[in-house]
């Protein structure tokens, strides 16, 4: 069953965040993930708009998403984001 990783991040250092983006994309793809949403325009239909940039990733399983996040490769990439964005990141299991 697929799993989705949802990221919302408020960019605080655009130059450093660009470094993170350049490194994170290939790392995600190498781990079997794919981008469904990567930033983009938001149209609020109800409630408040998200306070930050939204990214949605798809992985083949929840375990694949967790393994990617804790992998040595992404741990190194994630360090680029430290100090460049305030992030909220979580995985959600898809439907059968």
ABEGO torsion letter per residue (X at the ends): XBBBBBBBBBBABAAAAAAAAAAAAAAAAAAGBBBABBEEBBBBABEBBBABBBBBBBBABAAAAAAAAABAAAAAAAAAABGABBBBBBBBBBBX
